[in-house]
């Protein structure tokens, strides 16, 4: 007897100043290639950060996490299904939102019943987007990043003062609870609220709240 496929939700996350429409093409392609009746895949295009991508990775990641939890509960109730798998496909800043989001979902024990499968980012500045000194254009870019929004300051690596606050919080954590320790990786843009779910990052893989069953 052939084993039934698990129900799998795929979350598409847009980047800075993006919208759900950015993923319309991929959503349509997935609908053709992976029909729900055969593959049990549901596509969710995140809309939690539409028109508000300027207030930092932490806020955007938190909104994304709450949107995913709410959407999964609603879809499971509406269609009488239980999701076992989740994957993420992210563009630009959306990849950083999702990294933070995964830390929150892990801390909230979401991954205890929904197993993460794929974490795919495209054009995500995992090491920031500050430009090298040497030209007036790069200097202008960096100056604008420093002055524009909380998100641009994080991407430009101009948020180091926050690290002192995080270090102080970490000192208050006991050594026997590493899972709740705040982690820093390269810059504060990688700060996870509580812990980071360790996935390999695949930069070169290309492939609704707006959500649909793929049929």
NUMIBA-321688 format. One line per field, with one value per residue: x, y, z of N, C-alpha, C, O in turn; residue number from 0; residue in one letter. Coordinates in nm, 3 decimals, always signed. Layout:
n_x [X,...]
n_y [Y,...]
n_z [Z,...]
ca_x [X,...]
ca_y [Y,...]
ca_z [Z,...]
c_x [X,...]
c_y [Y,...]
c_z [Z,...]
o_x [X,...]
o_y [Y,...]
o_z [Z,...]
nr [NUM,...]
rest [A,...]
// end
This chain:
n_x [+0.085,+0.059,+0.226,+0.074,+0.117,+0.256,+0.079,+0.174,+0.287,+0.383,+0.556,+0.568,+0.770,+0.792,+1.022,+1.188,+0.972,+0.796,+0.522,+0.230,+0.181,+0.426,+0.480,+0.302,+0.347,+0.512,+0.344,+0.136,+0.275,+0.348,+0.096,+0.031,+0.232,+0.237,-0.022,-0.276,-0.439,-0.281,-0.033,-0.063,+0.011,+0.009,+0.005,+0.113,+0.107,+0.276,+0.146,+0.194,+0.382,+0.340,+0.364,+0.497,+0.784,+0.991,+1.049,+1.235,+1.406,+1.332,+1.063,+0.932,+0.985,+0.854,+0.586,+0.552,+0.584,+0.361,+0.158,+0.191,+0.139,-0.130,-0.250,-0.198,-0.348,-0.607,-0.637,-0.609,-0.834,-1.038,-1.016,-0.998,-0.749,-0.408,-0.109,+0.213,+0.457,+0.667,+0.783,+0.998,+1.020,+1.200,+1.251,+1.508,+1.496,+1.299,+1.409,+1.564,+1.367,+1.246,+1.445,+1.457,+1.194,+1.189,+1.336,+1.155,+0.933,+1.044,+1.099,+0.840,+0.756,+0.640,+0.761,+0.756,+0.545,+0.515,+0.726,+1.018,+1.125,+1.240,+1.447,+1.474,+1.647,+1.657,+1.865,+1.911,+2.047,+2.247,+2.480,+2.455,+2.423,+2.600,+2.804,+3.131,+3.386,+3.509,+3.399,+3.192,+2.931,+2.890,+2.938,+2.722,+2.512,+2.557,+2.531,+2.262,+2.144,+2.203,+2.044,+1.779,+1.563,+1.475,+1.514,+1.689,+1.912,+1.987,+2.047,+2.259,+2.442,+2.457,+2.372,+2.500,+2.499,+2.290,+2.382,+2.510,+2.297,+2.184,+2.393,+2.392,+2.146,+2.194,+2.375,+2.215,+2.093,+2.089,+2.349,+2.250,+2.036,+2.057,+1.896,+1.733,+1.891,+1.998,+2.116,+2.397,+2.497,+2.741,+2.611,+2.368,+2.142,+2.099,+2.005,+1.828,+1.513,+1.495,+1.612,+1.796,+1.686,+1.872,+1.936,+2.053,+2.151,+2.036,+2.137,+2.115,+1.893,+1.614,+1.324,-0.232,-0.305,-0.287,-0.390,-0.401,-0.539,-0.362,-0.484]
n_y [-0.119,+0.218,+0.481,+0.763,+1.104,+1.370,+1.658,+1.972,+2.295,+2.574,+2.864,+3.183,+3.464,+3.806,+4.078,+4.389,+4.663,+4.515,+4.306,+4.088,+4.043,+4.009,+3.743,+3.622,+3.497,+3.271,+3.136,+3.065,+2.892,+2.685,+2.591,+2.464,+2.272,+2.126,+2.000,+2.010,+1.786,+1.571,+1.616,+1.736,+1.995,+2.320,+2.659,+2.953,+3.291,+3.532,+3.820,+3.976,+4.178,+4.370,+4.699,+4.779,+4.748,+4.875,+4.884,+4.722,+4.402,+4.237,+4.312,+4.263,+3.989,+3.883,+3.947,+3.788,+3.529,+3.511,+3.536,+3.301,+3.099,+3.157,+3.126,+2.857,+2.726,+2.811,+2.704,+2.431,+2.384,+2.464,+2.289,+2.043,+1.911,+1.818,+1.976,+1.854,+1.928,+2.213,+2.471,+2.736,+3.003,+3.274,+3.624,+3.860,+4.099,+3.952,+3.704,+3.750,+3.825,+3.575,+3.414,+3.519,+3.471,+3.190,+3.133,+3.225,+3.057,+2.813,+2.854,+2.878,+2.624,+2.539,+2.386,+2.140,+1.993,+2.051,+1.988,+2.147,+2.176,+2.289,+2.577,+2.847,+3.109,+3.406,+3.644,+3.751,+3.958,+3.823,+3.888,+4.155,+4.478,+4.683,+4.903,+4.896,+5.128,+5.401,+5.517,+5.794,+5.727,+5.484,+5.578,+5.755,+5.572,+5.424,+5.628,+5.696,+5.456,+5.459,+5.663,+5.624,+5.403,+5.177,+4.918,+4.958,+5.056,+4.831,+4.655,+4.795,+4.758,+4.931,+4.918,+4.856,+4.939,+4.813,+4.568,+4.580,+4.592,+4.342,+4.172,+4.226,+4.122,+3.854,+3.791,+3.763,+3.527,+3.185,+2.934,+2.680,+2.693,+2.706,+2.714,+2.933,+3.145,+3.453,+3.486,+3.601,+3.667,+3.766,+4.019,+4.234,+4.196,+3.931,+3.854,+3.634,+3.589,+3.400,+3.151,+2.992,+2.806,+2.564,+2.560,+2.472,+2.722,+2.791,+2.963,+2.966,+2.845,+2.862,+2.891,+3.262,+3.810,+3.567,+3.277,+2.955,+2.640,+2.425,+2.326]
n_z [+0.000,-0.090,+0.071,+0.224,+0.128,+0.328,+0.457,+0.342,+0.390,+0.205,+0.240,+0.105,+0.101,+0.071,-0.017,+0.081,+0.072,-0.075,-0.198,-0.192,-0.457,-0.575,-0.577,-0.744,-0.994,-0.934,-0.760,-0.932,-1.101,-0.927,-0.872,-1.109,-1.140,-0.902,-0.808,-0.558,-0.500,-0.568,-0.445,-0.197,-0.117,+0.009,-0.070,+0.079,+0.057,+0.212,+0.374,+0.584,+0.618,+0.429,+0.308,+0.534,+0.581,+0.699,+0.971,+1.096,+1.139,+1.353,+1.424,+1.179,+1.149,+1.370,+1.314,+1.088,+1.196,+1.367,+1.180,+1.031,+1.222,+1.282,+1.026,+0.964,+1.164,+1.093,+0.832,+0.882,+1.038,+0.865,+0.643,+0.754,+0.799,+0.884,+0.912,+0.841,+0.739,+0.659,+0.445,+0.330,+0.100,+0.011,-0.056,-0.072,+0.185,+0.303,+0.353,+0.581,+0.761,+0.780,+0.891,+1.150,+1.220,+1.222,+1.450,+1.642,+1.594,+1.660,+1.933,+2.024,+2.002,+1.769,+1.571,+1.681,+1.600,+1.334,+1.080,+0.968,+0.632,+0.386,+0.343,+0.162,+0.014,-0.185,-0.318,-0.066,+0.182,+0.374,+0.504,+0.541,+0.370,+0.333,+0.143,-0.009,+0.080,-0.119,-0.345,-0.440,-0.487,-0.351,-0.098,-0.069,-0.079,+0.159,+0.347,+0.315,+0.394,+0.664,+0.758,+0.679,+0.749,+1.022,+0.931,+0.713,+0.847,+0.989,+0.777,+0.670,+0.865,+1.081,+1.341,+1.577,+1.840,+1.960,+2.025,+2.272,+2.451,+2.405,+2.484,+2.753,+2.827,+2.774,+2.972,+3.189,+3.148,+3.240,+3.239,+3.198,+3.032,+2.735,+2.510,+2.525,+2.496,+2.363,+2.039,+1.851,+1.525,+1.323,+1.267,+1.422,+1.278,+1.256,+1.494,+1.691,+1.840,+2.046,+1.985,+1.717,+1.450,+1.302,+0.976,+0.650,+0.424,+0.108,-0.148,-0.424,-0.526,-0.722,-0.744,+0.092,+0.463,+0.186,+0.076,-0.074,-0.160,-0.364,-0.663]
ca_x [+0.000,+0.139,+0.219,+0.017,+0.206,+0.219,+0.033,+0.294,+0.259,+0.497,+0.536,+0.641,+0.790,+0.846,+1.130,+1.165,+0.872,+0.731,+0.381,+0.187,+0.185,+0.560,+0.486,+0.189,+0.396,+0.556,+0.226,+0.066,+0.357,+0.334,-0.039,+0.031,+0.328,+0.216,-0.163,-0.302,-0.497,-0.175,+0.086,-0.099,+0.088,-0.067,+0.091,+0.072,+0.184,+0.268,+0.112,+0.208,+0.472,+0.310,+0.359,+0.567,+0.910,+1.095,+1.064,+1.334,+1.392,+1.261,+0.920,+0.883,+0.990,+0.749,+0.458,+0.549,+0.563,+0.222,+0.074,+0.202,+0.067,-0.273,-0.294,-0.196,-0.464,-0.729,-0.645,-0.632,-0.973,-1.126,-1.009,-0.989,-0.621,-0.302,+0.017,+0.332,+0.578,+0.662,+0.900,+1.000,+1.091,+1.206,+1.326,+1.570,+1.473,+1.211,+1.492,+1.603,+1.245,+1.219,+1.543,+1.409,+1.067,+1.215,+1.372,+1.032,+0.852,+1.111,+1.077,+0.698,+0.733,+0.566,+0.830,+0.737,+0.442,+0.530,+0.869,+1.073,+1.186,+1.328,+1.461,+1.536,+1.648,+1.707,+1.912,+1.899,+2.176,+2.274,+2.592,+2.431,+2.432,+2.685,+2.894,+3.271,+3.426,+3.595,+3.333,+3.089,+2.803,+2.883,+2.926,+2.584,+2.430,+2.575,+2.473,+2.116,+2.106,+2.216,+1.945,+1.644,+1.470,+1.538,+1.556,+1.808,+2.025,+2.031,+2.110,+2.385,+2.526,+2.473,+2.290,+2.585,+2.468,+2.193,+2.452,+2.538,+2.176,+2.167,+2.494,+2.347,+2.038,+2.254,+2.439,+2.111,+2.050,+2.173,+2.421,+2.179,+1.922,+2.111,+1.795,+1.667,+1.994,+1.992,+2.236,+2.442,+2.578,+2.796,+2.550,+2.244,+2.031,+2.079,+1.961,+1.705,+1.444,+1.532,+1.709,+1.794,+1.677,+1.985,+1.913,+2.145,+2.096,+2.062,+2.119,+2.104,+1.775,+1.501,+1.202,-0.196,-0.253,-0.343,-0.350,-0.488,-0.506,-0.326,-0.569]
ca_y [+0.000,+0.338,+0.570,+0.893,+1.217,+1.461,+1.792,+2.055,+2.434,+2.646,+3.007,+3.274,+3.588,+3.913,+4.159,+4.528,+4.734,+4.420,+4.276,+3.954,+4.033,+3.969,+3.597,+3.572,+3.407,+3.145,+3.069,+3.004,+2.780,+2.576,+2.537,+2.374,+2.162,+2.049,+2.008,+1.969,+1.652,+1.472,+1.644,+1.786,+2.115,+2.445,+2.776,+3.072,+3.411,+3.617,+3.961,+4.039,+4.293,+4.463,+4.842,+4.809,+4.676,+4.966,+4.893,+4.630,+4.257,+4.176,+4.335,+4.191,+3.846,+3.851,+3.949,+3.671,+3.411,+3.509,+3.511,+3.158,+3.022,+3.181,+3.069,+2.711,+2.686,+2.835,+2.608,+2.297,+2.377,+2.479,+2.176,+1.919,+1.849,+1.849,+1.996,+1.791,+1.989,+2.354,+2.520,+2.881,+3.060,+3.415,+3.716,+3.978,+4.118,+3.844,+3.596,+3.785,+3.809,+3.434,+3.363,+3.557,+3.400,+3.050,+3.132,+3.240,+2.936,+2.708,+2.884,+2.856,+2.479,+2.514,+2.281,+2.010,+1.918,+2.080,+1.972,+2.233,+2.096,+2.370,+2.721,+2.894,+3.255,+3.461,+3.783,+3.794,+4.007,+3.758,+3.957,+4.298,+4.536,+4.802,+4.902,+4.924,+5.266,+5.423,+5.601,+5.881,+5.657,+5.391,+5.659,+5.803,+5.455,+5.394,+5.739,+5.683,+5.341,+5.497,+5.763,+5.598,+5.330,+5.079,+4.805,+4.996,+5.064,+4.694,+4.603,+4.865,+4.722,+5.050,+4.898,+4.786,+4.978,+4.719,+4.450,+4.597,+4.556,+4.198,+4.110,+4.240,+4.024,+3.721,+3.771,+3.728,+3.391,+3.085,+2.847,+2.554,+2.715,+2.763,+2.728,+3.062,+3.247,+3.534,+3.460,+3.703,+3.614,+3.866,+4.149,+4.222,+4.156,+3.788,+3.825,+3.556,+3.623,+3.307,+3.053,+2.982,+2.670,+2.554,+2.507,+2.515,+2.828,+2.763,+3.092,+2.958,+2.768,+2.948,+2.830,+3.388,+3.672,+3.512,+3.136,+2.872,+2.501,+2.408,+2.225]
ca_z [+0.000,-0.103,+0.186,+0.192,+0.143,+0.436,+0.419,+0.340,+0.360,+0.152,+0.269,+0.018,+0.178,-0.014,+0.038,+0.119,-0.006,-0.162,-0.174,-0.233,-0.604,-0.618,-0.586,-0.824,-1.097,-0.876,-0.707,-1.046,-1.149,-0.831,-0.887,-1.224,-1.124,-0.780,-0.770,-0.419,-0.493,-0.583,-0.366,-0.064,-0.089,+0.019,-0.082,+0.154,+0.025,+0.331,+0.357,+0.717,+0.617,+0.321,+0.342,+0.660,+0.585,+0.746,+1.117,+1.149,+1.120,+1.466,+1.411,+1.062,+1.176,+1.467,+1.243,+1.001,+1.279,+1.413,+1.063,+0.996,+1.324,+1.263,+0.899,+0.976,+1.245,+1.016,+0.722,+0.937,+1.081,+0.749,+0.551,+0.831,+0.771,+0.980,+0.843,+0.899,+0.684,+0.621,+0.373,+0.308,-0.014,+0.053,-0.139,-0.014,+0.328,+0.349,+0.406,+0.718,+0.840,+0.801,+0.987,+1.283,+1.238,+1.257,+1.591,+1.720,+1.580,+1.739,+2.074,+2.053,+1.986,+1.645,+1.498,+1.746,+1.526,+1.191,+1.055,+0.862,+0.525,+0.301,+0.368,+0.038,+0.003,-0.310,-0.306,+0.074,+0.232,+0.502,+0.567,+0.531,+0.235,+0.331,+0.028,+0.018,+0.064,-0.236,-0.446,-0.383,-0.497,-0.239,+0.023,-0.064,-0.044,+0.301,+0.424,+0.309,+0.477,+0.805,+0.794,+0.627,+0.835,+1.111,+0.847,+0.635,+0.940,+1.016,+0.656,+0.654,+0.980,+1.164,+1.461,+1.673,+1.978,+2.013,+2.075,+2.415,+2.522,+2.394,+2.569,+2.891,+2.845,+2.776,+3.102,+3.284,+3.121,+3.306,+3.147,+3.173,+2.942,+2.612,+2.406,+2.534,+2.487,+2.243,+1.962,+1.758,+1.416,+1.234,+1.294,+1.498,+1.190,+1.272,+1.630,+1.701,+1.963,+2.150,+1.934,+1.573,+1.398,+1.211,+0.844,+0.548,+0.340,-0.033,-0.214,-0.568,-0.567,-0.757,-0.782,+0.024,+0.415,+0.066,+0.074,-0.155,-0.186,-0.505,-0.728]
c_x [+0.089,+0.116,+0.166,+0.119,+0.161,+0.164,+0.148,+0.255,+0.388,+0.469,+0.626,+0.649,+0.858,+0.954,+1.089,+1.073,+0.801,+0.584,+0.352,+0.202,+0.321,+0.568,+0.375,+0.235,+0.437,+0.438,+0.149,+0.142,+0.344,+0.197,-0.046,+0.116,+0.298,+0.071,-0.188,-0.351,-0.392,-0.061,+0.060,-0.015,-0.003,+0.032,+0.031,+0.163,+0.168,+0.234,+0.133,+0.290,+0.452,+0.298,+0.425,+0.693,+1.024,+1.123,+1.150,+1.300,+1.310,+1.111,+0.861,+0.881,+0.883,+0.612,+0.443,+0.520,+0.417,+0.126,+0.074,+0.123,-0.084,-0.325,-0.299,-0.317,-0.593,-0.745,-0.672,-0.777,-1.067,-1.131,-0.993,-0.862,-0.523,-0.171,+0.130,+0.461,+0.557,+0.793,+0.885,+1.077,+1.084,+1.289,+1.380,+1.548,+1.383,+1.288,+1.537,+1.483,+1.225,+1.320,+1.501,+1.282,+1.090,+1.260,+1.250,+0.947,+0.912,+1.085,+0.933,+0.656,+0.648,+0.627,+0.821,+0.636,+0.443,+0.680,+0.916,+1.149,+1.286,+1.328,+1.542,+1.530,+1.708,+1.741,+1.892,+2.036,+2.209,+2.391,+2.578,+2.449,+2.513,+2.784,+3.036,+3.301,+3.511,+3.532,+3.224,+2.953,+2.785,+2.867,+2.784,+2.489,+2.437,+2.516,+2.322,+2.069,+2.107,+2.100,+1.800,+1.551,+1.547,+1.590,+1.683,+1.930,+2.078,+2.102,+2.246,+2.483,+2.557,+2.395,+2.369,+2.556,+2.370,+2.263,+2.482,+2.416,+2.156,+2.267,+2.452,+2.236,+2.094,+2.321,+2.339,+2.059,+2.143,+2.235,+2.344,+2.056,+1.971,+2.007,+1.724,+1.767,+1.979,+2.123,+2.268,+2.526,+2.615,+2.741,+2.420,+2.127,+2.004,+2.036,+1.830,+1.642,+1.482,+1.634,+1.695,+1.786,+1.780,+1.948,+2.027,+2.076,+2.136,+2.033,+2.083,+1.981,+1.659,+1.372,+1.131,-0.227,-0.337,-0.301,-0.452,-0.444,-0.473,-0.409,-0.543]
c_y [+0.125,+0.431,+0.706,+1.003,+1.305,+1.592,+1.889,+2.198,+2.503,+2.796,+3.090,+3.411,+3.692,+3.993,+4.301,+4.597,+4.643,+4.398,+4.133,+3.934,+3.989,+3.818,+3.538,+3.470,+3.271,+3.066,+2.997,+2.883,+2.659,+2.510,+2.436,+2.250,+2.071,+2.059,+1.947,+1.825,+1.542,+1.491,+1.697,+1.906,+2.237,+2.560,+2.892,+3.187,+3.508,+3.761,+4.040,+4.167,+4.386,+4.605,+4.874,+4.724,+4.762,+4.964,+4.783,+4.484,+4.193,+4.191,+4.259,+4.041,+3.801,+3.849,+3.827,+3.545,+3.400,+3.482,+3.363,+3.073,+3.035,+3.113,+2.917,+2.662,+2.701,+2.732,+2.466,+2.280,+2.378,+2.354,+2.042,+1.841,+1.884,+1.860,+1.924,+1.858,+2.137,+2.389,+2.670,+2.914,+3.212,+3.498,+3.831,+3.987,+4.010,+3.726,+3.623,+3.780,+3.663,+3.372,+3.396,+3.480,+3.256,+3.036,+3.141,+3.113,+2.821,+2.730,+2.857,+2.710,+2.446,+2.397,+2.145,+1.925,+1.948,+2.082,+2.066,+2.150,+2.179,+2.517,+2.777,+3.046,+3.296,+3.608,+3.837,+3.838,+3.950,+3.822,+4.108,+4.348,+4.666,+4.792,+4.945,+5.072,+5.281,+5.506,+5.683,+5.812,+5.559,+5.466,+5.712,+5.692,+5.427,+5.503,+5.728,+5.567,+5.377,+5.586,+5.722,+5.532,+5.236,+4.960,+4.838,+5.010,+4.925,+4.634,+4.668,+4.840,+4.843,+5.039,+4.834,+4.823,+4.881,+4.598,+4.461,+4.556,+4.404,+4.123,+4.116,+4.141,+3.883,+3.691,+3.726,+3.586,+3.293,+2.993,+2.720,+2.573,+2.777,+2.787,+2.862,+3.176,+3.324,+3.516,+3.574,+3.636,+3.729,+4.006,+4.126,+4.183,+4.007,+3.754,+3.748,+3.585,+3.529,+3.204,+3.045,+2.837,+2.656,+2.483,+2.548,+2.620,+2.800,+2.889,+3.078,+2.882,+2.863,+2.866,+2.929,+3.475,+3.615,+3.367,+3.056,+2.728,+2.491,+2.295,+2.223]
c_z [+0.000,+0.015,+0.144,+0.215,+0.259,+0.380,+0.443,+0.304,+0.317,+0.166,+0.179,+0.086,+0.090,+0.058,+0.070,+0.019,-0.106,-0.126,-0.217,-0.383,-0.655,-0.644,-0.673,-0.928,-1.043,-0.821,-0.818,-1.099,-1.056,-0.843,-1.002,-1.198,-1.006,-0.735,-0.632,-0.409,-0.502,-0.484,-0.225,-0.023,-0.093,+0.013,-0.004,+0.113,+0.142,+0.295,+0.485,+0.714,+0.497,+0.376,+0.476,+0.673,+0.640,+0.894,+1.176,+1.133,+1.231,+1.451,+1.293,+1.084,+1.273,+1.400,+1.154,+1.081,+1.323,+1.298,+1.026,+1.094,+1.304,+1.136,+0.904,+1.055,+1.166,+0.904,+0.772,+0.979,+0.962,+0.662,+0.620,+0.796,+0.882,+0.904,+0.917,+0.853,+0.654,+0.550,+0.350,+0.181,+0.004,-0.043,-0.054,+0.138,+0.386,+0.405,+0.549,+0.811,+0.878,+0.896,+1.129,+1.317,+1.281,+1.402,+1.680,+1.713,+1.660,+1.887,+2.117,+2.031,+1.864,+1.569,+1.567,+1.670,+1.376,+1.161,+0.944,+0.760,+0.444,+0.345,+0.253,+0.035,-0.130,-0.289,-0.165,+0.127,+0.370,+0.576,+0.559,+0.389,+0.234,+0.215,+0.068,-0.004,-0.062,-0.344,-0.379,-0.385,-0.382,-0.107,+0.041,-0.023,+0.105,+0.390,+0.429,+0.396,+0.624,+0.850,+0.764,+0.729,+0.927,+1.031,+0.770,+0.725,+0.974,+0.895,+0.632,+0.767,+1.067,+1.295,+1.573,+1.818,+2.042,+2.075,+2.224,+2.497,+2.520,+2.481,+2.715,+2.922,+2.855,+2.910,+3.207,+3.263,+3.191,+3.205,+3.113,+3.086,+2.811,+2.505,+2.411,+2.527,+2.357,+2.168,+1.868,+1.650,+1.324,+1.260,+1.368,+1.410,+1.201,+1.413,+1.627,+1.836,+2.076,+2.101,+1.783,+1.532,+1.288,+1.081,+0.753,+0.462,+0.197,-0.113,-0.362,-0.618,-0.597,-0.756,-0.873,+0.139,+0.306,+0.062,-0.007,-0.149,-0.334,-0.564,-0.878]
o_x [+0.181,+0.003,+0.206,+0.199,+0.041,+0.200,+0.211,+0.196,+0.491,+0.372,+0.748,+0.546,+0.968,+0.975,+0.970,+1.093,+0.752,+0.530,+0.439,+0.231,+0.331,+0.652,+0.356,+0.169,+0.400,+0.433,+0.104,+0.081,+0.330,+0.183,-0.119,+0.076,+0.329,+0.043,-0.128,-0.310,-0.412,+0.001,+0.152,+0.025,-0.082,+0.134,-0.087,+0.285,+0.059,+0.286,+0.093,+0.270,+0.537,+0.232,+0.409,+0.706,+1.141,+1.213,+1.140,+1.184,+1.229,+1.038,+0.755,+0.788,+0.827,+0.531,+0.336,+0.440,+0.357,+0.025,-0.030,+0.048,-0.156,-0.431,-0.394,-0.381,-0.679,-0.855,-0.749,-0.837,-1.164,-1.238,-0.976,-0.867,-0.552,-0.127,+0.140,+0.563,+0.445,+0.900,+0.774,+1.185,+0.976,+1.386,+1.307,+1.578,+1.390,+1.239,+1.546,+1.494,+1.193,+1.284,+1.508,+1.265,+1.019,+1.225,+1.242,+0.895,+0.840,+1.053,+0.907,+0.538,+0.591,+0.555,+0.873,+0.639,+0.378,+0.752,+0.859,+1.229,+1.403,+1.225,+1.664,+1.424,+1.799,+1.657,+1.861,+2.132,+2.199,+2.401,+2.676,+2.485,+2.496,+2.841,+3.057,+3.248,+3.577,+3.603,+3.170,+2.869,+2.678,+2.793,+2.732,+2.397,+2.334,+2.458,+2.260,+1.967,+2.023,+2.063,+1.707,+1.469,+1.667,+1.698,+1.774,+2.042,+2.199,+2.206,+2.338,+2.593,+2.667,+2.358,+2.312,+2.585,+2.366,+2.210,+2.480,+2.430,+2.118,+2.233,+2.475,+2.232,+2.046,+2.322,+2.375,+1.990,+2.264,+2.180,+2.371,+1.979,+1.931,+2.026,+1.662,+1.731,+1.951,+2.230,+2.178,+2.615,+2.529,+2.819,+2.369,+2.023,+1.898,+2.030,+1.732,+1.713,+1.500,+1.731,+1.594,+1.868,+1.776,+1.931,+2.092,+1.957,+2.254,+1.917,+2.026,+1.967,+1.613,+1.377,+1.021,-0.212,-0.458,-0.183,-0.571,-0.326,-0.546,-0.402,-0.605]
o_y [+0.137,+0.457,+0.760,+0.997,+1.315,+1.633,+1.889,+2.221,+2.491,+2.847,+3.069,+3.467,+3.670,+3.978,+4.331,+4.589,+4.688,+4.463,+4.065,+3.824,+3.936,+3.772,+3.416,+3.368,+3.168,+2.944,+2.884,+2.783,+2.546,+2.389,+2.337,+2.138,+1.952,+2.121,+1.846,+1.751,+1.432,+1.394,+1.703,+1.918,+2.254,+2.559,+2.925,+3.180,+3.558,+3.816,+4.156,+4.255,+4.470,+4.629,+4.986,+4.641,+4.724,+5.034,+4.754,+4.446,+4.104,+4.093,+4.197,+3.973,+3.692,+3.760,+3.768,+3.462,+3.293,+3.414,+3.307,+2.984,+2.935,+3.050,+2.856,+2.564,+2.613,+2.680,+2.392,+2.174,+2.302,+2.316,+1.939,+1.722,+1.970,+1.765,+1.932,+1.848,+2.181,+2.344,+2.723,+2.860,+3.270,+3.450,+3.890,+3.892,+3.980,+3.656,+3.530,+3.736,+3.630,+3.284,+3.312,+3.431,+3.205,+2.939,+3.073,+3.068,+2.741,+2.636,+2.819,+2.677,+2.337,+2.317,+2.046,+1.803,+1.876,+2.168,+2.064,+2.063,+2.143,+2.572,+2.759,+3.105,+3.230,+3.686,+3.955,+3.761,+4.020,+3.811,+4.182,+4.272,+4.749,+4.685,+5.019,+5.133,+5.186,+5.561,+5.645,+5.836,+5.552,+5.424,+5.715,+5.713,+5.409,+5.474,+5.748,+5.578,+5.331,+5.584,+5.781,+5.600,+5.217,+4.908,+4.756,+4.979,+4.905,+4.570,+4.605,+4.894,+4.857,+5.141,+4.764,+4.745,+4.869,+4.534,+4.360,+4.491,+4.344,+4.023,+4.021,+4.084,+3.803,+3.576,+3.657,+3.531,+3.317,+2.974,+2.659,+2.478,+2.889,+2.872,+2.903,+3.292,+3.265,+3.530,+3.637,+3.557,+3.782,+4.101,+4.014,+4.142,+3.961,+3.636,+3.793,+3.603,+3.573,+3.175,+3.088,+2.755,+2.730,+2.361,+2.650,+2.608,+2.788,+2.918,+3.170,+2.857,+2.936,+2.745,+2.900,+3.597,+3.611,+3.339,+3.085,+2.698,+2.542,+2.181,+2.145]
o_z [+0.080,+0.055,+0.041,+0.309,+0.286,+0.270,+0.548,+0.199,+0.385,+0.112,+0.177,+0.124,+0.040,+0.179,+0.085,-0.102,-0.210,-0.037,-0.271,-0.431,-0.766,-0.721,-0.674,-0.948,-1.099,-0.833,-0.801,-1.137,-1.102,-0.826,-0.995,-1.230,-1.010,-0.632,-0.595,-0.320,-0.451,-0.442,-0.143,+0.093,-0.186,+0.083,-0.019,+0.134,+0.167,+0.198,+0.495,+0.798,+0.468,+0.477,+0.526,+0.762,+0.630,+0.940,+1.295,+1.116,+1.206,+1.465,+1.304,+1.042,+1.259,+1.425,+1.146,+1.039,+1.317,+1.315,+0.994,+1.054,+1.309,+1.138,+0.855,+1.015,+1.170,+0.883,+0.711,+0.959,+0.957,+0.614,+0.554,+0.767,+0.966,+0.840,+1.040,+0.921,+0.626,+0.590,+0.352,+0.158,+0.012,-0.102,+0.025,+0.210,+0.505,+0.493,+0.629,+0.926,+0.992,+0.975,+1.218,+1.428,+1.367,+1.470,+1.783,+1.815,+1.720,+1.960,+2.231,+2.041,+1.855,+1.508,+1.515,+1.674,+1.299,+1.211,+0.835,+0.797,+0.434,+0.381,+0.246,+0.051,-0.182,-0.246,-0.146,+0.118,+0.470,+0.698,+0.569,+0.299,+0.144,+0.191,+0.164,-0.096,-0.105,-0.429,-0.275,-0.298,-0.322,-0.018,+0.153,+0.056,+0.170,+0.494,+0.533,+0.465,+0.700,+0.967,+0.820,+0.789,+0.912,+1.059,+0.762,+0.682,+0.986,+0.910,+0.579,+0.767,+1.120,+1.354,+1.657,+1.908,+2.165,+2.165,+2.295,+2.601,+2.621,+2.544,+2.791,+3.031,+2.935,+2.954,+3.303,+3.349,+3.198,+3.096,+3.010,+3.068,+2.779,+2.417,+2.313,+2.550,+2.252,+2.226,+1.813,+1.681,+1.254,+1.272,+1.376,+1.461,+1.160,+1.449,+1.566,+1.935,+2.190,+2.171,+1.728,+1.573,+1.189,+1.078,+0.778,+0.432,+0.166,-0.142,-0.420,-0.738,-0.509,-0.781,-0.920,+0.131,+0.327,+0.045,-0.008,-0.134,-0.419,-0.517,-0.950]
nr [0,1,2,3,4,5,6,7,8,9,10,11,12,13,14,15,16,17,18,19,20,21,22,23,24,25,26,27,28,29,30,31,32,33,34,35,36,37,38,39,40,41,42,43,44,45,46,47,48,49,50,51,52,53,54,55,56,57,58,59,60,61,62,63,64,65,66,67,68,69,70,71,72,73,74,75,76,77,78,79,80,81,82,83,84,85,86,87,88,89,90,91,92,93,94,95,96,97,98,99,100,101,102,103,104,105,106,107,108,109,110,111,112,113,114,115,116,117,118,119,120,121,122,123,124,125,126,127,128,129,130,131,132,133,134,135,136,137,138,139,140,141,142,143,144,145,146,147,148,149,150,151,152,153,154,155,156,157,158,159,160,161,162,163,164,165,166,167,168,169,170,171,172,173,174,175,176,177,178,179,180,181,182,183,184,185,186,187,188,189,190,191,192,193,194,195,196,197,198,199,200,201,202,203,204,205,206,207,208,209,210,211,212,213,214]
rest [X,X,X,X,X,X,X,X,X,X,X,X,X,X,X,X,X,X,X,X,X,X,X,X,X,X,X,X,X,X,X,X,X,X,X,X,X,X,X,X,X,X,X,X,X,X,X,X,X,X,X,X,X,X,X,X,X,X,X,X,X,X,X,X,X,X,X,X,X,X,X,X,X,X,X,X,X,X,X,X,X,X,X,X,X,X,X,X,X,X,X,X,X,X,X,X,X,X,X,X,X,X,X,X,X,X,X,X,X,X,X,X,X,X,X,X,X,X,X,X,X,X,X,X,X,X,X,X,X,X,X,X,X,X,X,X,X,X,X,X,X,X,X,X,X,X,X,X,X,X,X,X,X,X,X,X,X,X,X,X,X,X,X,X,X,X,X,X,X,X,X,X,X,X,X,X,X,X,X,X,X,X,X,X,X,X,X,X,X,X,X,X,X,X,X,X,X,X,X,X,X,X,X,X,X,X,X,X,X,X,X,X,X,X,X]
// end
